[in-house]
């Protein structure tokens, strides 16, 4: 038989919680998210310096700095992503672990809100294809990519278009572009 919408959503939530404990394995992007967030709390614009810059020398003798994969590159993450990173950076205390799991928990919450919105736009069967998709689960709940933050915004844009609310759709797409730049590039 078919699964009910409630069963699909409950399964989606449980699967996201199950992936939460995964540590960094496929990506080390969350270390950069924490770095950028930590710098914000230190009063430093994360766009101003590359992590390896001498002006940030006081921050180089940390386990977090050692984990960074792109010390010679400026931050590429747009401002709305940086706002989320600040939440993780707030908890950085010399150990990246509390910040890492806080960010993943935030991402799961935001992405699950998008999953709930998707449940209003489609059938349980169709929702299942997204909500229980292993790639989605690994990339969002498992590895904490910022694409998780795009889900409610892009789905919100679809919902707004269906409701004839063009301004709201435009705001949702603009918000998505402030999370990752590719909605701006691929939207047109």
Beta strands, then each sheet from edge to edge (+ up, - down):
end
